[in-house]
Amino acid sequence: MDHNKKEHLPLYGIGPILCWPMAMLTAVGIVLSNKKIIPGILSNEPISIIMTIIGILLIIEGIVLFFAADLNGNLQDNIKENKLKTNGSYNFVRNPCYCLFLLGCTGAILISHNLLLLVLPLIFYIVMTIVLKNTEEKWLSELYGDEYRDYCRRVNRCIPWFSKK
């Protein structure tokens, strides 16, 4: 199928609509938690240390996936030329840019040691799933057909994992 003749998807997709509210809600939650307006801060030091380490690792993983998504510097070219990108970090997660925000927000919440705020990443994941299924995934399915649907069966939407063969 010649994808080049069709109009390409927007370069940023719905990312700003999804990601900035996630970042803002996370930041507001952490600020309110630090001001003791939201309860739930864990005071158990060994568990707090583990949460901090996991939080830092999640943030690093998100950053690595994000930058690996455009390792060759051709991500925007792929979008403009309507080429489905499935290599690099796209082999582990279909949406590495959104994944960065999901992992980054989760990591920041873990570092804040507030157990109540851990509901936010679950809400973010559910909202992201609903929005992506009804927007970008529909567009990409229409554009790439079976090639994209097969890719969806092999690779997770927002949580990085090894590609299913």
Short mmCIF file of the C-alpha atoms (twelve columns), coordinates in Angstrom:
data_MODEL
# 
_entry.id   MODEL 
# 
loop_
_atom_site.group_PDB 
_atom_site.id 
_atom_site.type_symbol 
_atom_site.label_atom_id 
_atom_site.label_alt_id 
_atom_site.label_comp_id 
_atom_site.label_asym_id 
_atom_site.label_seq_id 
_atom_site.Cartn_x 
_atom_site.Cartn_y 
_atom_site.Cartn_z 
_atom_site.pdbx_PDB_model_num 
ATOM 1   C CA . MET A 1   0.000   0.000   0.000  1 
ATOM 2   C CA . ASP A 2   1.364   3.423   -0.898 1 
ATOM 3   C CA . HIS A 3   1.050   5.483   2.277  1 
ATOM 4   C CA . ASN A 4   3.058   8.399   0.872  1 
ATOM 5   C CA . LYS A 5   0.175   9.786   -1.178 1 
ATOM 6   C CA . LYS A 6   -2.134  10.144  1.816  1 
ATOM 7   C CA . GLU A 7   -2.088  13.092  4.141  1 
ATOM 8   C CA . HIS A 8   0.123   12.352  7.130  1 
ATOM 9   C CA . LEU A 9   -0.932  12.371  10.774 1 
ATOM 10  C CA . PRO A 10  -0.146  15.422  12.912 1 
ATOM 11  C CA . LEU A 11  3.472   15.405  14.129 1 
ATOM 12  C CA . TYR A 12  2.490   15.605  17.788 1 
ATOM 13  C CA . GLY A 13  -0.756  13.657  17.627 1 
ATOM 14  C CA . ILE A 14  -2.864  14.162  20.700 1 
ATOM 15  C CA . GLY A 15  0.208   14.185  22.943 1 
ATOM 16  C CA . PRO A 16  -0.126  17.699  24.332 1 
ATOM 17  C CA . ILE A 17  -3.776  17.061  25.224 1 
ATOM 18  C CA . LEU A 18  -2.834  13.881  27.110 1 
ATOM 19  C CA . CYS A 19  0.589   14.602  28.535 1 
ATOM 20  C CA . TRP A 20  0.478   18.125  29.912 1 
ATOM 21  C CA . PRO A 21  -2.583  17.499  32.111 1 
ATOM 22  C CA . MET A 22  -0.867  14.358  33.457 1 
ATOM 23  C CA . ALA A 23  2.246   16.343  34.327 1 
ATOM 24  C CA . MET A 24  0.242   19.187  35.860 1 
ATOM 25  C CA . LEU A 25  -1.966  16.904  37.979 1 
ATOM 26  C CA . THR A 26  1.115   15.050  39.188 1 
ATOM 27  C CA . ALA A 27  2.890   18.295  40.096 1 
ATOM 28  C CA . VAL A 28  -0.173  19.707  41.868 1 
ATOM 29  C CA . GLY A 29  -0.658  16.421  43.744 1 
ATOM 30  C CA . ILE A 30  2.954   16.399  44.907 1 
ATOM 31  C CA . VAL A 31  2.829   20.060  45.985 1 
ATOM 32  C CA . LEU A 32  -0.418  19.489  47.920 1 
ATOM 33  C CA . SER A 33  1.085   16.360  49.458 1 
ATOM 34  C CA . ASN A 34  4.220   18.228  50.557 1 
ATOM 35  C CA . LYS A 35  2.026   20.934  52.115 1 
ATOM 36  C CA . LYS A 36  0.189   18.146  53.993 1 
ATOM 37  C CA . ILE A 37  -3.102  19.038  52.269 1 
ATOM 38  C CA . ILE A 38  -3.239  15.533  50.773 1 
ATOM 39  C CA . PRO A 39  -2.468  12.833  53.341 1 
ATOM 40  C CA . GLY A 40  -0.721  9.572   52.565 1 
ATOM 41  C CA . ILE A 41  2.999   10.291  52.847 1 
ATOM 42  C CA . LEU A 42  4.792   7.130   53.852 1 
ATOM 43  C CA . SER A 43  7.136   7.507   56.822 1 
ATOM 44  C CA . ASN A 44  8.673   4.010   56.696 1 
ATOM 45  C CA . GLU A 45  12.280  4.764   55.727 1 
ATOM 46  C CA . PRO A 46  13.267  1.445   54.093 1 
ATOM 47  C CA . ILE A 47  10.134  1.456   51.929 1 
ATOM 48  C CA . SER A 48  10.622  5.162   51.134 1 
ATOM 49  C CA . ILE A 49  14.152  4.425   49.912 1 
ATOM 50  C CA . ILE A 50  12.868  1.597   47.707 1 
ATOM 51  C CA . MET A 51  10.127  3.867   46.330 1 
ATOM 52  C CA . THR A 52  12.719  6.544   45.541 1 
ATOM 53  C CA . ILE A 53  14.988  4.083   43.730 1 
ATOM 54  C CA . ILE A 54  12.094  2.643   41.696 1 
ATOM 55  C CA . GLY A 55  10.863  6.179   40.934 1 
ATOM 56  C CA . ILE A 56  14.270  7.256   39.645 1 
ATOM 57  C CA . LEU A 57  14.557  4.099   37.530 1 
ATOM 58  C CA . LEU A 58  11.102  4.687   35.997 1 
ATOM 59  C CA . ILE A 59  11.996  8.264   35.105 1 
ATOM 60  C CA . ILE A 60  15.279  7.131   33.531 1 
ATOM 61  C CA . GLU A 61  13.480  4.370   31.598 1 
ATOM 62  C CA . GLY A 62  10.957  6.875   30.252 1 
ATOM 63  C CA . ILE A 63  13.694  9.271   29.150 1 
ATOM 64  C CA . VAL A 64  15.694  6.491   27.474 1 
ATOM 65  C CA . LEU A 65  12.622  5.204   25.599 1 
ATOM 66  C CA . PHE A 66  11.717  8.726   24.529 1 
ATOM 67  C CA . PHE A 67  15.140  9.535   23.106 1 
ATOM 68  C CA . ALA A 68  15.544  6.063   21.600 1 
ATOM 69  C CA . ALA A 69  12.271  6.644   19.737 1 
ATOM 70  C CA . ASP A 70  14.061  9.149   17.531 1 
ATOM 71  C CA . LEU A 71  17.563  7.688   17.729 1 
ATOM 72  C CA . ASN A 72  18.221  8.045   14.019 1 
ATOM 73  C CA . GLY A 73  16.563  11.454  13.903 1 
ATOM 74  C CA . ASN A 74  13.970  10.236  11.423 1 
ATOM 75  C CA . LEU A 75  10.801  10.062  13.508 1 
ATOM 76  C CA . GLN A 76  9.315   13.237  12.024 1 
ATOM 77  C CA . ASP A 77  10.379  12.087  8.551  1 
ATOM 78  C CA . ASN A 78  8.539   8.793   9.111  1 
ATOM 79  C CA . ILE A 79  5.410   10.711  10.096 1 
ATOM 80  C CA . LYS A 80  5.639   13.078  7.123  1 
ATOM 81  C CA . GLU A 81  6.251   10.152  4.749  1 
ATOM 82  C CA . ASN A 82  3.557   7.986   6.392  1 
ATOM 83  C CA . LYS A 83  5.962   5.214   7.359  1 
ATOM 84  C CA . LEU A 84  4.946   3.048   10.300 1 
ATOM 85  C CA . LYS A 85  7.826   3.100   12.773 1 
ATOM 86  C CA . THR A 86  8.229   -0.225  14.593 1 
ATOM 87  C CA . ASN A 87  11.942  -0.347  15.376 1 
ATOM 88  C CA . GLY A 88  13.985  1.090   18.226 1 
ATOM 89  C CA . SER A 89  11.879  1.809   21.293 1 
ATOM 90  C CA . TYR A 90  8.773   1.289   19.142 1 
ATOM 91  C CA . ASN A 91  9.636   -2.405  19.368 1 
ATOM 92  C CA . PHE A 92  8.909   -2.243  23.119 1 
ATOM 93  C CA . VAL A 93  6.033   0.243   23.301 1 
ATOM 94  C CA . ARG A 94  3.775   1.755   20.623 1 
ATOM 95  C CA . ASN A 95  3.768   5.201   22.204 1 
ATOM 96  C CA . PRO A 96  7.198   5.930   23.731 1 
ATOM 97  C CA . CYS A 97  6.499   9.656   23.965 1 
ATOM 98  C CA . TYR A 98  3.325   9.109   25.997 1 
ATOM 99  C CA . CYS A 99  5.114   6.370   27.911 1 
ATOM 100 C CA . LEU A 100 7.722   8.948   29.016 1 
ATOM 101 C CA . PHE A 101 5.019   10.995  30.697 1 
ATOM 102 C CA . LEU A 102 3.317   7.964   32.251 1 
ATOM 103 C CA . LEU A 103 6.600   6.587   33.632 1 
ATOM 104 C CA . GLY A 104 7.858   10.043  34.594 1 
ATOM 105 C CA . CYS A 105 4.699   10.931  36.514 1 
ATOM 106 C CA . THR A 106 4.671   7.529   38.213 1 
ATOM 107 C CA . GLY A 107 8.341   7.937   39.123 1 
ATOM 108 C CA . ALA A 108 7.779   11.421  40.541 1 
ATOM 109 C CA . ILE A 109 4.861   10.157  42.619 1 
ATOM 110 C CA . LEU A 110 6.958   7.275   43.964 1 
ATOM 111 C CA . ILE A 111 9.727   9.720   44.878 1 
ATOM 112 C CA . SER A 112 7.144   11.831  46.755 1 
ATOM 113 C CA . HIS A 113 6.362   8.747   48.912 1 
ATOM 114 C CA . ASN A 114 2.625   9.459   48.862 1 
ATOM 115 C CA . LEU A 115 0.648   6.240   48.542 1 
ATOM 116 C CA . LEU A 116 -2.656  8.018   47.812 1 
ATOM 117 C CA . LEU A 117 -1.187  9.706   44.747 1 
ATOM 118 C CA . LEU A 118 -0.452  6.284   43.244 1 
ATOM 119 C CA . VAL A 119 -4.060  6.256   42.035 1 
ATOM 120 C CA . LEU A 120 -3.109  8.948   39.498 1 
ATOM 121 C CA . PRO A 121 -0.998  6.712   37.197 1 
ATOM 122 C CA . LEU A 122 -3.855  4.212   37.072 1 
ATOM 123 C CA . ILE A 123 -6.270  6.985   36.091 1 
ATOM 124 C CA . PHE A 124 -3.746  8.318   33.551 1 
ATOM 125 C CA . TYR A 125 -3.369  4.855   32.010 1 
ATOM 126 C CA . ILE A 126 -7.138  4.355   31.726 1 
ATOM 127 C CA . VAL A 127 -7.685  7.806   30.187 1 
ATOM 128 C CA . MET A 128 -4.722  7.336   27.840 1 
ATOM 129 C CA . THR A 129 -6.044  3.948   26.726 1 
ATOM 130 C CA . ILE A 130 -9.537  5.288   26.021 1 
ATOM 131 C CA . VAL A 131 -8.288  8.377   24.188 1 
ATOM 132 C CA . LEU A 132 -5.658  6.545   22.113 1 
ATOM 133 C CA . LYS A 133 -8.077  3.771   21.117 1 
ATOM 134 C CA . ASN A 134 -10.561 6.349   19.872 1 
ATOM 135 C CA . THR A 135 -8.136  8.683   18.111 1 
ATOM 136 C CA . GLU A 136 -4.605  7.796   17.043 1 
ATOM 137 C CA . GLU A 137 -5.143  4.043   16.922 1 
ATOM 138 C CA . LYS A 138 -8.196  4.485   14.686 1 
ATOM 139 C CA . TRP A 139 -6.294  6.835   12.398 1 
ATOM 140 C CA . LEU A 140 -3.273  4.541   12.210 1 
ATOM 141 C CA . SER A 141 -5.454  1.487   11.618 1 
ATOM 142 C CA . GLU A 142 -7.162  3.270   8.719  1 
ATOM 143 C CA . LEU A 143 -3.819  4.407   7.320  1 
ATOM 144 C CA . TYR A 144 -1.812  1.174   7.685  1 
ATOM 145 C CA . GLY A 145 -4.522  -1.507  7.924  1 
ATOM 146 C CA . ASP A 146 -3.357  -5.025  8.796  1 
ATOM 147 C CA . GLU A 147 0.252   -3.908  9.189  1 
ATOM 148 C CA . TYR A 148 -0.745  -1.677  12.113 1 
ATOM 149 C CA . ARG A 149 -3.220  -4.157  13.617 1 
ATOM 150 C CA . ASP A 150 -0.501  -6.843  13.617 1 
ATOM 151 C CA . TYR A 151 1.875   -4.369  15.264 1 
ATOM 152 C CA . CYS A 152 -0.774  -3.683  17.950 1 
ATOM 153 C CA . ARG A 153 -1.030  -7.414  18.698 1 
ATOM 154 C CA . ARG A 154 2.732   -7.625  19.217 1 
ATOM 155 C CA . VAL A 155 3.536   -4.414  21.098 1 
ATOM 156 C CA . ASN A 156 1.949   -2.835  24.200 1 
ATOM 157 C CA . ARG A 157 0.286   0.563   23.947 1 
ATOM 158 C CA . CYS A 158 1.836   2.477   26.864 1 
ATOM 159 C CA . ILE A 159 3.692   0.054   29.129 1 
ATOM 160 C CA . PRO A 160 7.043   -1.026  27.689 1 
ATOM 161 C CA . TRP A 161 7.639   -4.757  27.353 1 
ATOM 162 C CA . PHE A 162 9.299   -7.185  25.002 1 
ATOM 163 C CA . SER A 163 7.571   -7.583  21.648 1 
ATOM 164 C CA . LYS A 164 5.430   -10.693 21.285 1 
ATOM 165 C CA . LYS A 165 6.548   -12.802 18.344 1 
# 
